[in-house]
Amino acid sequence: MNSFIERLDPQRIVIFRALQLGDMLCSVPALRALRRAAPHAHIALVGLPWAQTFVDRYAGLLDELILFPGAIGFPEQREDDSALPAFIDAMRERHFDLAIQLHGSGGIANDIVCGFGACANAGFVQHDEVQRAGCFIEWPDTLAEPHRYLALTNAMGAPCESDTLSFDLNARDEAEYAALVAEHGIEAHRLVLMHPGAQLPSRRWPVARFAEVADALASYGWQIAVTGMAAEAELTAAVLGTMAAPALHLAGSTSLGSLAALVERARLVVCNDTGISHIAAAMRTPSVVIASGSDTLRWAPLDRERHRVLADYPPCRPCAFRECPYGHECALNVSVPQVVGAARAMLARDLRARPAPPCLLHERNTNVVPIREEVRHVA
């Protein structure tokens, strides 16, 4: 029997997913499956303004970005319904064959997508939501993030070939990376990236602890580079200002592409549970992820050998707060020795890594403990 997408044979598809980088990277396997099932369709993404770089990057999967004007209940941008009616009218005039709600669990997002007036709709519904016409499945709450969207494309008749994230570098990325090497003296064979930022303060491990980890790893001969967006320069500068060892300050110096090229060359990424952890997964670069507040079942990298996720689980987790109101124990219960121990274990497995001769700085950090004794590792 023909699948939903075969029966429909859509030539004009629109996908609603108005989210940030990490969320978008997790949807790439589903986008690949959809493109494979509809190779000649024009596929538009309704997303945030920054996502033009994402559409350009994944030109083989997406053909167009349509800017989402924002709405109440969508905190990724200003929550305002005033531009929504005109936006819905404009979408109806496009006469899409298929509209896919790939934004989240359902509810308001389904109201918006079904308002596009496409010939058919697909997406997710919450367990207590009225069933929608089209190909809608119950939100698969127990799956990892990439697998949630693959569950939908599979139900539509677009099975996946691979669940791995991907990010292809281009010539511009390589040129920008070469410029970084020339300007900052990057030594890829011993490079460790420290990324202290995250969109929500509740997702950030303390700056002082990032600095301690960086100092400890520098004392073993690793070159430390602190990365982040330009808007995070104050945060990244605080890490460098707290460190005793020298480090490269790359915040605001990288585009998305050159950051991915930098991650690909690095020996390790140490970060919060944020977008760069998904870049590390896409580039197959080992990482140590300190996951504060987030749902690790949902957001942890799929490859648990290459990526170590350190997390503590107080009763308030997973967290829905921007600022933690409970003392941030999920972050504070992950210690510096645990992160240093995890980082050194990952680096010891890298046959291409060549640290400089270790110095005698920061001896206080050399007495690390096994991770399994103090913190739960996401299995």
KOLBA-795176 format. One record per residue (C-alpha): residue in one letter; chain; residue number from 1; x, y, z. Coordinates in nm, 2 decimals. Last residue first. Example, Ala and Ser with C-alpha at 12.3 -4.5 7.8 and 13.67 -1.06 7.14 Angstrom:
+--------+--------+-----+--------+--------+--------+
| residu | chaine | num |     xx |     yy |     zz |
+--------+--------+-----+--------+--------+--------+
|      s |      A |   2 |   1.37 |  -0.11 |   0.71 |
|      a |      A |   1 |   1.23 |  -0.45 |   0.78 |
+--------+--------+-----+--------+--------+--------+
END
This chain:
+--------+--------+-----+--------+--------+--------+
| residu | chaine | num |     xx |     yy |     zz |
+--------+--------+-----+--------+--------+--------+
|      a |      A | 379 |   2.40 |   0.55 |   2.94 |
|      v |      A | 378 |   2.40 |   0.90 |   3.07 |
|      h |      A | 377 |   2.69 |   0.91 |   3.32 |
|      r |      A | 376 |   2.58 |   0.96 |   3.68 |
|      v |      A | 375 |   2.82 |   1.16 |   3.89 |
|      e |      A | 374 |   3.04 |   1.08 |   4.19 |
|      e |      A | 373 |   3.18 |   0.73 |   4.16 |
|      r |      A | 372 |   3.13 |   0.69 |   3.79 |
|      i |      A | 371 |   3.35 |   0.99 |   3.71 |
|      p |      A | 370 |   3.67 |   0.84 |   3.86 |
|      v |      A | 369 |   3.84 |   1.10 |   4.08 |
|      v |      A | 368 |   4.09 |   1.37 |   3.99 |
|      n |      A | 367 |   4.40 |   1.46 |   4.19 |
|      t |      A | 366 |   4.56 |   1.67 |   3.91 |
|      n |      A | 365 |   4.35 |   1.98 |   3.98 |
|      r |      A | 364 |   4.54 |   2.12 |   4.28 |
|      e |      A | 363 |   4.86 |   2.08 |   4.08 |
|      h |      A | 362 |   4.76 |   2.39 |   3.89 |
|      l |      A | 361 |   5.09 |   2.47 |   3.72 |
|      l |      A | 360 |   5.37 |   2.22 |   3.69 |
|      c |      A | 359 |   5.40 |   2.21 |   3.31 |
|      p |      A | 358 |   5.31 |   1.92 |   3.08 |
|      p |      A | 357 |   5.52 |   1.86 |   2.77 |
|      a |      A | 356 |   5.30 |   1.98 |   2.48 |
|      p |      A | 355 |   5.00 |   1.77 |   2.39 |
|      r |      A | 354 |   5.00 |   1.54 |   2.09 |
|      a |      A | 353 |   4.66 |   1.41 |   1.99 |
|      r |      A | 352 |   4.64 |   1.18 |   1.69 |
|      l |      A | 351 |   4.60 |   0.86 |   1.89 |
|      d |      A | 350 |   4.29 |   1.01 |   2.07 |
|      r |      A | 349 |   4.20 |   0.77 |   2.36 |
|      a |      A | 348 |   4.39 |   0.96 |   2.62 |
|      l |      A | 347 |   4.20 |   1.28 |   2.52 |
|      m |      A | 346 |   3.87 |   1.11 |   2.63 |
|      a |      A | 345 |   4.01 |   1.00 |   2.97 |
|      r |      A | 344 |   4.16 |   1.34 |   3.02 |
|      a |      A | 343 |   3.83 |   1.52 |   2.96 |
|      a |      A | 342 |   3.63 |   1.28 |   3.19 |
|      g |      A | 341 |   3.88 |   1.33 |   3.47 |
|      v |      A | 340 |   3.89 |   1.71 |   3.42 |
|      v |      A | 339 |   3.51 |   1.71 |   3.43 |
|      q |      A | 338 |   3.49 |   1.50 |   3.74 |
|      p |      A | 337 |   3.77 |   1.70 |   3.91 |
|      v |      A | 336 |   3.58 |   2.02 |   3.84 |
|      s |      A | 335 |   3.26 |   1.90 |   4.01 |
|      v |      A | 334 |   2.91 |   1.83 |   3.88 |
|      n |      A | 333 |   2.69 |   1.89 |   4.19 |
|      l |      A | 332 |   2.70 |   2.26 |   4.12 |
|      a |      A | 331 |   2.52 |   2.23 |   3.80 |
|      c |      A | 330 |   2.22 |   2.02 |   3.91 |
|      e |      A | 329 |   2.24 |   2.22 |   4.24 |
|      h |      A | 328 |   2.14 |   2.55 |   4.07 |
|      g |      A | 327 |   2.04 |   2.71 |   4.40 |
|      y |      A | 326 |   1.67 |   2.64 |   4.36 |
|      p |      A | 325 |   1.53 |   2.93 |   4.16 |
|      c |      A | 324 |   1.73 |   2.85 |   3.85 |
|      e |      A | 323 |   1.71 |   3.13 |   3.59 |
|      r |      A | 322 |   1.55 |   3.06 |   3.26 |
|      f |      A | 321 |   1.33 |   2.79 |   3.42 |
|      a |      A | 320 |   1.18 |   2.48 |   3.26 |
|      c |      A | 319 |   1.41 |   2.23 |   3.43 |
|      p |      A | 318 |   1.42 |   1.86 |   3.38 |
|      r |      A | 317 |   1.49 |   1.82 |   3.67 |
|      c |      A | 316 |   1.34 |   1.96 |   3.98 |
|      p |      A | 315 |   1.39 |   1.63 |   4.17 |
|      p |      A | 314 |   1.77 |   1.67 |   4.16 |
|      y |      A | 313 |   1.95 |   1.47 |   3.88 |
|      d |      A | 312 |   2.32 |   1.54 |   3.83 |
|      a |      A | 311 |   2.47 |   1.54 |   3.49 |
|      l |      A | 310 |   2.79 |   1.46 |   3.30 |
|      v |      A | 309 |   2.75 |   1.36 |   2.94 |
|      r |      A | 308 |   3.05 |   1.19 |   2.77 |
|      h |      A | 307 |   3.06 |   1.20 |   2.39 |
|      r |      A | 306 |   3.25 |   0.96 |   2.17 |
|      e |      A | 305 |   3.13 |   0.64 |   2.34 |
|      r |      A | 304 |   2.78 |   0.77 |   2.40 |
|      d |      A | 303 |   2.71 |   0.83 |   2.03 |
|      l |      A | 302 |   2.35 |   0.96 |   2.04 |
|      p |      A | 301 |   2.44 |   1.30 |   2.18 |
|      a |      A | 300 |   2.23 |   1.39 |   2.49 |
|      w |      A | 299 |   1.93 |   1.61 |   2.42 |
|      r |      A | 298 |   1.62 |   1.40 |   2.49 |
|      l |      A | 297 |   1.73 |   1.16 |   2.75 |
|      t |      A | 296 |   1.95 |   1.44 |   2.89 |
|      d |      A | 295 |   1.65 |   1.66 |   2.96 |
|      s |      A | 294 |   1.81 |   1.99 |   3.04 |
|      g |      A | 293 |   1.88 |   2.13 |   3.38 |
|      s |      A | 292 |   2.26 |   2.14 |   3.37 |
|      a |      A | 291 |   2.42 |   1.90 |   3.12 |
|      i |      A | 290 |   2.80 |   1.93 |   3.13 |
|      v |      A | 289 |   2.90 |   1.79 |   2.80 |
|      v |      A | 288 |   3.25 |   1.64 |   2.75 |
|      s |      A | 287 |   3.31 |   1.61 |   2.38 |
|      p |      A | 286 |   3.48 |   1.39 |   2.11 |
|      t |      A | 285 |   3.47 |   1.53 |   1.76 |
|      r |      A | 284 |   3.26 |   1.34 |   1.51 |
|      m |      A | 283 |   3.18 |   1.67 |   1.32 |
|      a |      A | 282 |   2.80 |   1.63 |   1.36 |
|      a |      A | 281 |   2.84 |   1.53 |   1.73 |
|      a |      A | 280 |   3.07 |   1.83 |   1.79 |
|      i |      A | 279 |   2.82 |   2.05 |   1.62 |
|      h |      A | 278 |   2.55 |   1.91 |   1.84 |
|      s |      A | 277 |   2.75 |   1.99 |   2.15 |
|      i |      A | 276 |   2.81 |   2.34 |   2.00 |
|      g |      A | 275 |   2.44 |   2.41 |   2.02 |
|      t |      A | 274 |   2.39 |   2.37 |   2.39 |
|      d |      A | 273 |   2.44 |   2.12 |   2.68 |
|      n |      A | 272 |   2.73 |   2.30 |   2.83 |
|      c |      A | 271 |   3.08 |   2.26 |   2.68 |
|      v |      A | 270 |   3.41 |   2.09 |   2.68 |
|      v |      A | 269 |   3.51 |   2.01 |   2.32 |
|      l |      A | 268 |   3.80 |   1.77 |   2.25 |
|      r |      A | 267 |   4.09 |   1.71 |   2.00 |
|      a |      A | 266 |   4.00 |   2.01 |   1.79 |
|      r |      A | 265 |   4.01 |   1.99 |   1.41 |
|      e |      A | 264 |   3.64 |   1.93 |   1.35 |
|      v |      A | 263 |   3.55 |   2.18 |   1.62 |
|      l |      A | 262 |   3.75 |   2.45 |   1.44 |
|      a |      A | 261 |   3.58 |   2.36 |   1.10 |
|      a |      A | 260 |   3.24 |   2.38 |   1.28 |
|      l |      A | 259 |   3.33 |   2.72 |   1.42 |
|      s |      A | 258 |   3.45 |   2.83 |   1.08 |
|      g |      A | 257 |   3.11 |   2.74 |   0.93 |
|      l |      A | 256 |   2.90 |   2.90 |   1.20 |
|      s |      A | 255 |   3.11 |   3.21 |   1.18 |
|      t |      A | 254 |   3.40 |   3.25 |   1.41 |
|      s |      A | 253 |   3.57 |   3.54 |   1.59 |
|      g |      A | 252 |   3.29 |   3.64 |   1.82 |
|      a |      A | 251 |   3.44 |   3.44 |   2.10 |
|      l |      A | 250 |   3.79 |   3.32 |   1.99 |
|      h |      A | 249 |   3.99 |   3.40 |   2.30 |
|      l |      A | 248 |   4.30 |   3.18 |   2.30 |
|      a |      A | 247 |   4.44 |   3.07 |   2.63 |
|      p |      A | 246 |   4.72 |   3.14 |   2.87 |
|      a |      A | 245 |   4.72 |   2.97 |   3.21 |
|      a |      A | 244 |   4.61 |   3.15 |   3.53 |
|      m |      A | 243 |   4.24 |   3.15 |   3.44 |
|      t |      A | 242 |   3.98 |   3.38 |   3.60 |
|      g |      A | 241 |   4.02 |   3.65 |   3.33 |
|      l |      A | 240 |   4.00 |   3.39 |   3.06 |
|      v |      A | 239 |   3.67 |   3.26 |   3.19 |
|      a |      A | 238 |   3.54 |   3.61 |   3.25 |
|      a |      A | 237 |   3.63 |   3.70 |   2.89 |
|      t |      A | 236 |   3.41 |   3.41 |   2.77 |
|      l |      A | 235 |   3.11 |   3.55 |   2.97 |
|      e |      A | 234 |   3.16 |   3.91 |   2.85 |
|      a |      A | 233 |   3.21 |   3.79 |   2.50 |
|      e |      A | 232 |   2.88 |   3.60 |   2.50 |
|      a |      A | 231 |   2.71 |   3.84 |   2.25 |
|      a |      A | 230 |   3.00 |   3.78 |   2.01 |
|      m |      A | 229 |   2.91 |   3.41 |   2.01 |
|      g |      A | 228 |   3.13 |   3.16 |   2.20 |
|      t |      A | 227 |   3.47 |   2.99 |   2.21 |
|      v |      A | 226 |   3.75 |   2.97 |   2.46 |
|      a |      A | 225 |   4.07 |   2.81 |   2.32 |
|      i |      A | 224 |   4.30 |   2.60 |   2.53 |
|      q |      A | 223 |   4.62 |   2.43 |   2.40 |
|      w |      A | 222 |   4.68 |   2.11 |   2.59 |
|      g |      A | 221 |   5.01 |   2.05 |   2.77 |
|      y |      A | 220 |   4.89 |   1.88 |   3.09 |
|      s |      A | 219 |   4.89 |   2.22 |   3.28 |
|      a |      A | 218 |   4.66 |   2.35 |   3.01 |
|      l |      A | 217 |   4.41 |   2.08 |   3.10 |
|      a |      A | 216 |   4.41 |   2.19 |   3.46 |
|      d |      A | 215 |   4.38 |   2.56 |   3.37 |
|      a |      A | 214 |   4.09 |   2.49 |   3.14 |
|      v |      A | 213 |   3.91 |   2.29 |   3.40 |
|      e |      A | 212 |   3.96 |   2.56 |   3.66 |
|      a |      A | 211 |   3.84 |   2.83 |   3.41 |
|      f |      A | 210 |   3.53 |   2.62 |   3.33 |
|      r |      A | 209 |   3.47 |   2.60 |   3.71 |
|      a |      A | 208 |   3.49 |   2.98 |   3.75 |
|      v |      A | 207 |   3.24 |   3.03 |   3.47 |
|      p |      A | 206 |   2.98 |   2.82 |   3.65 |
|      w |      A | 205 |   2.80 |   2.55 |   3.44 |
|      r |      A | 204 |   2.54 |   2.72 |   3.22 |
|      r |      A | 203 |   2.19 |   2.57 |   3.14 |
|      s |      A | 202 |   2.00 |   2.78 |   3.40 |
|      p |      A | 201 |   2.16 |   3.09 |   3.24 |
|      l |      A | 200 |   1.96 |   3.00 |   2.92 |
|      q |      A | 199 |   2.12 |   3.05 |   2.57 |
|      a |      A | 198 |   2.43 |   2.86 |   2.67 |
|      g |      A | 197 |   2.79 |   2.98 |   2.70 |
|      p |      A | 196 |   3.10 |   2.82 |   2.86 |
|      h |      A | 195 |   3.25 |   2.67 |   2.54 |
|      m |      A | 194 |   3.60 |   2.54 |   2.61 |
|      l |      A | 193 |   3.78 |   2.40 |   2.30 |
|      v |      A | 192 |   4.08 |   2.18 |   2.34 |
|      l |      A | 191 |   4.36 |   2.20 |   2.08 |
|      r |      A | 190 |   4.66 |   1.97 |   2.10 |
|      h |      A | 189 |   4.70 |   1.84 |   1.74 |
|      a |      A | 188 |   4.51 |   2.15 |   1.61 |
|      e |      A | 187 |   4.77 |   2.40 |   1.71 |
|      i |      A | 186 |   4.61 |   2.74 |   1.67 |
|      g |      A | 185 |   4.85 |   3.03 |   1.63 |
|      h |      A | 184 |   4.59 |   3.29 |   1.67 |
|      e |      A | 183 |   4.60 |   3.49 |   1.35 |
|      a |      A | 182 |   4.73 |   3.22 |   1.11 |
|      v |      A | 181 |   4.51 |   2.95 |   1.26 |
|      l |      A | 180 |   4.21 |   3.17 |   1.25 |
|      a |      A | 179 |   4.28 |   3.26 |   0.88 |
|      a |      A | 178 |   4.30 |   2.89 |   0.80 |
|      y |      A | 177 |   3.96 |   2.84 |   0.96 |
|      e |      A | 176 |   3.81 |   3.12 |   0.75 |
|      a |      A | 175 |   3.95 |   2.96 |   0.44 |
|      e |      A | 174 |   3.82 |   2.62 |   0.53 |
|      d |      A | 173 |   3.48 |   2.76 |   0.60 |
|      r |      A | 172 |   3.48 |   2.94 |   0.27 |
|      a |      A | 171 |   3.58 |   2.62 |   0.09 |
|      n |      A | 170 |   3.28 |   2.43 |   0.23 |
|      l |      A | 169 |   3.23 |   2.22 |   0.54 |
|      d |      A | 168 |   2.95 |   1.96 |   0.55 |
|      f |      A | 167 |   2.75 |   1.93 |   0.88 |
|      s |      A | 166 |   2.59 |   1.60 |   0.96 |
|      l |      A | 165 |   2.39 |   1.45 |   1.25 |
|      t |      A | 164 |   2.36 |   1.07 |   1.25 |
|      d |      A | 163 |   2.03 |   0.90 |   1.23 |
|      s |      A | 162 |   2.10 |   0.72 |   0.91 |
|      e |      A | 161 |   1.91 |   0.59 |   0.61 |
|      c |      A | 160 |   1.58 |   0.73 |   0.73 |
|      p |      A | 159 |   1.23 |   0.62 |   0.63 |
|      a |      A | 158 |   1.00 |   0.86 |   0.44 |
|      g |      A | 157 |   0.66 |   0.69 |   0.45 |
|      m |      A | 156 |   0.48 |   0.96 |   0.66 |
|      a |      A | 155 |   0.51 |   0.74 |   0.97 |
|      n |      A | 154 |   0.89 |   0.73 |   0.91 |
|      t |      A | 153 |   0.90 |   1.10 |   0.88 |
|      l |      A | 152 |   0.73 |   1.13 |   1.21 |
|      a |      A | 151 |   0.94 |   0.88 |   1.40 |
|      l |      A | 150 |   1.25 |   1.05 |   1.24 |
|      y |      A | 149 |   1.14 |   1.37 |   1.41 |
|      r |      A | 148 |   1.14 |   1.20 |   1.75 |
|      h |      A | 147 |   1.46 |   1.01 |   1.67 |
|      p |      A | 146 |   1.67 |   1.32 |   1.64 |
|      e |      A | 145 |   1.56 |   1.44 |   1.98 |
|      a |      A | 144 |   1.61 |   1.12 |   2.18 |
|      l |      A | 143 |   1.29 |   0.92 |   2.24 |
|      t |      A | 142 |   1.08 |   0.89 |   2.55 |
|      d |      A | 141 |   0.83 |   1.17 |   2.47 |
|      p |      A | 140 |   0.73 |   1.04 |   2.13 |
|      w |      A | 139 |   0.46 |   1.31 |   2.06 |
|      e |      A | 138 |   0.16 |   1.12 |   1.94 |
|      i |      A | 137 |   0.15 |   1.09 |   1.56 |
|      f |      A | 136 |  -0.01 |   1.31 |   1.30 |
|      c |      A | 135 |  -0.05 |   1.22 |   0.93 |
|      g |      A | 134 |  -0.35 |   1.42 |   0.81 |
|      a |      A | 133 |  -0.66 |   1.54 |   1.00 |
|      r |      A | 132 |  -0.58 |   1.63 |   1.36 |
|      q |      A | 131 |  -0.65 |   1.42 |   1.67 |
|      v |      A | 130 |  -0.78 |   1.63 |   1.96 |
|      e |      A | 129 |  -0.50 |   1.68 |   2.21 |
|      d |      A | 128 |  -0.46 |   1.48 |   2.54 |
|      h |      A | 127 |  -0.15 |   1.29 |   2.44 |
|      q |      A | 126 |   0.00 |   1.58 |   2.26 |
|      v |      A | 125 |  -0.01 |   1.58 |   1.88 |
|      f |      A | 124 |   0.28 |   1.57 |   1.64 |
|      g |      A | 123 |   0.31 |   1.66 |   1.27 |
|      a |      A | 122 |   0.15 |   1.63 |   0.93 |
|      n |      A | 121 |  -0.08 |   1.84 |   0.72 |
|      a |      A | 120 |  -0.25 |   1.80 |   0.38 |
|      c |      A | 119 |  -0.37 |   2.03 |   0.10 |
|      a |      A | 118 |  -0.21 |   2.32 |   0.28 |
|      g |      A | 117 |  -0.43 |   2.59 |   0.43 |
|      f |      A | 116 |  -0.15 |   2.75 |   0.64 |
|      g |      A | 115 |  -0.39 |   2.75 |   0.94 |
|      c |      A | 114 |  -0.31 |   2.38 |   1.00 |
|      v |      A | 113 |   0.05 |   2.50 |   1.07 |
|      i |      A | 112 |  -0.05 |   2.77 |   1.32 |
|      d |      A | 111 |  -0.31 |   2.55 |   1.50 |
|      n |      A | 110 |  -0.05 |   2.27 |   1.51 |
|      a |      A | 109 |   0.21 |   2.49 |   1.68 |
|      i |      A | 108 |  -0.05 |   2.60 |   1.93 |
|      g |      A | 107 |  -0.09 |   2.24 |   2.06 |
|      g |      A | 106 |   0.17 |   2.01 |   1.92 |
|      s |      A | 105 |   0.48 |   1.84 |   2.07 |
|      g |      A | 104 |   0.74 |   2.04 |   1.89 |
|      h |      A | 103 |   0.85 |   2.24 |   1.59 |
|      l |      A | 102 |   0.83 |   1.98 |   1.31 |
|      q |      A | 101 |   0.47 |   2.07 |   1.21 |
|      i |      A | 100 |   0.47 |   1.97 |   0.85 |
|      a |      A |  99 |   0.26 |   2.15 |   0.58 |
|      l |      A |  98 |   0.20 |   1.96 |   0.25 |
|      d |      A |  97 |   0.07 |   2.06 |  -0.09 |
|      f |      A |  96 |   0.13 |   2.43 |  -0.03 |
|      h |      A |  95 |  -0.11 |   2.68 |  -0.18 |
|      r |      A |  94 |   0.12 |   2.99 |  -0.13 |
|      e |      A |  93 |  -0.18 |   3.22 |  -0.07 |
|      r |      A |  92 |  -0.25 |   3.04 |   0.25 |
|      m |      A |  91 |   0.10 |   3.14 |   0.38 |
|      a |      A |  90 |   0.03 |   3.50 |   0.31 |
|      d |      A |  89 |  -0.30 |   3.48 |   0.51 |
|      i |      A |  88 |  -0.12 |   3.31 |   0.80 |
|      f |      A |  87 |   0.14 |   3.59 |   0.80 |
|      a |      A |  86 |  -0.12 |   3.86 |   0.80 |
|      p |      A |  85 |  -0.30 |   3.69 |   1.10 |
|      l |      A |  84 |   0.04 |   3.64 |   1.29 |
|      a |      A |  83 |   0.17 |   3.99 |   1.28 |
|      s |      A |  82 |   0.01 |   4.10 |   1.61 |
|      d |      A |  81 |   0.05 |   3.77 |   1.79 |
|      d |      A |  80 |   0.35 |   3.89 |   2.00 |
|      e |      A |  79 |   0.60 |   3.68 |   2.19 |
|      r |      A |  78 |   0.94 |   3.83 |   2.09 |
|      q |      A |  77 |   1.17 |   3.55 |   1.97 |
|      e |      A |  76 |   1.26 |   3.20 |   2.08 |
|      p |      A |  75 |   0.98 |   3.23 |   2.34 |
|      f |      A |  74 |   0.70 |   3.08 |   2.12 |
|      g |      A |  73 |   0.38 |   3.08 |   2.33 |
|      i |      A |  72 |   0.25 |   3.41 |   2.20 |
|      a |      A |  71 |   0.35 |   3.44 |   1.84 |
|      g |      A |  70 |   0.66 |   3.53 |   1.63 |
|      p |      A |  69 |   0.70 |   3.67 |   1.28 |
|      f |      A |  68 |   0.82 |   3.34 |   1.13 |
|      l |      A |  67 |   1.05 |   3.42 |   0.84 |
|      i |      A |  66 |   1.01 |   3.20 |   0.53 |
|      l |      A |  65 |   1.34 |   3.03 |   0.44 |
|      e |      A |  64 |   1.38 |   2.86 |   0.10 |
|      d |      A |  63 |   1.51 |   2.56 |  -0.08 |
|      l |      A |  62 |   1.59 |   2.31 |   0.20 |
|      l |      A |  61 |   1.76 |   1.97 |   0.19 |
|      g |      A |  60 |   2.03 |   2.01 |  -0.07 |
|      a |      A |  59 |   2.07 |   2.38 |   0.03 |
|      y |      A |  58 |   2.17 |   2.27 |   0.38 |
|      r |      A |  57 |   2.42 |   2.54 |   0.45 |
|      d |      A |  56 |   2.21 |   2.81 |   0.28 |
|      v |      A |  55 |   1.91 |   2.70 |   0.48 |
|      f |      A |  54 |   2.11 |   2.71 |   0.80 |
|      t |      A |  53 |   2.25 |   3.05 |   0.72 |
|      q |      A |  52 |   1.90 |   3.17 |   0.66 |
|      a |      A |  51 |   1.81 |   3.02 |   1.00 |
|      w |      A |  50 |   1.93 |   3.34 |   1.18 |
|      p |      A |  49 |   1.60 |   3.50 |   1.10 |
|      l |      A |  48 |   1.39 |   3.24 |   1.28 |
|      g |      A |  47 |   1.20 |   2.96 |   1.09 |
|      v |      A |  46 |   0.94 |   2.86 |   0.84 |
|      l |      A |  45 |   1.13 |   2.63 |   0.62 |
|      a |      A |  44 |   1.05 |   2.58 |   0.25 |
|      i |      A |  43 |   1.08 |   2.26 |   0.05 |
|      h |      A |  42 |   1.03 |   2.27 |  -0.32 |
|      a |      A |  41 |   0.98 |   1.91 |  -0.42 |
|      h |      A |  40 |   1.19 |   1.71 |  -0.66 |
|      p |      A |  39 |   1.35 |   1.46 |  -0.43 |
|      a |      A |  38 |   1.04 |   1.39 |  -0.22 |
|      a |      A |  37 |   1.12 |   1.07 |  -0.03 |
|      r |      A |  36 |   1.49 |   1.14 |  -0.02 |
|      r |      A |  35 |   1.43 |   1.50 |   0.08 |
|      l |      A |  34 |   1.21 |   1.38 |   0.37 |
|      a |      A |  33 |   1.47 |   1.14 |   0.50 |
|      r |      A |  32 |   1.74 |   1.40 |   0.48 |
|      l |      A |  31 |   1.51 |   1.65 |   0.67 |
|      a |      A |  30 |   1.46 |   1.38 |   0.93 |
|      p |      A |  29 |   1.83 |   1.33 |   0.98 |
|      v |      A |  28 |   1.88 |   1.71 |   0.99 |
|      s |      A |  27 |   1.63 |   1.77 |   1.27 |
|      c |      A |  26 |   1.89 |   1.75 |   1.55 |
|      l |      A |  25 |   2.09 |   2.03 |   1.37 |
|      m |      A |  24 |   1.78 |   2.25 |   1.39 |
|      d |      A |  23 |   1.74 |   2.21 |   1.76 |
|      g |      A |  22 |   2.11 |   2.29 |   1.82 |
|      l |      A |  21 |   2.09 |   2.60 |   1.60 |
|      q |      A |  20 |   1.79 |   2.77 |   1.74 |
|      l |      A |  19 |   1.42 |   2.72 |   1.67 |
|      a |      A |  18 |   1.13 |   2.82 |   1.44 |
|      r |      A |  17 |   1.05 |   2.47 |   1.30 |
|      f |      A |  16 |   0.75 |   2.48 |   1.06 |
|      i |      A |  15 |   0.81 |   2.29 |   0.74 |
|      v |      A |  14 |   0.65 |   2.38 |   0.41 |
|      i |      A |  13 |   0.62 |   2.14 |   0.11 |
|      r |      A |  12 |   0.54 |   2.22 |  -0.25 |
|      q |      A |  11 |   0.56 |   1.93 |  -0.49 |
|      p |      A |  10 |   0.38 |   1.68 |  -0.27 |
|      d |      A |   9 |   0.32 |   1.33 |  -0.41 |
|      l |      A |   8 |   0.02 |   1.29 |  -0.18 |
|      r |      A |   7 |  -0.02 |   0.91 |  -0.22 |
|      e |      A |   6 |   0.35 |   0.86 |  -0.19 |
|      i |      A |   5 |   0.38 |   1.09 |   0.12 |
|      f |      A |   4 |   0.11 |   0.90 |   0.30 |
|      s |      A |   3 |   0.25 |   0.56 |   0.20 |
|      n |      A |   2 |   0.13 |   0.35 |  -0.08 |
|      m |      A |   1 |   0.00 |   0.00 |   0.00 |
+--------+--------+-----+--------+--------+--------+
END
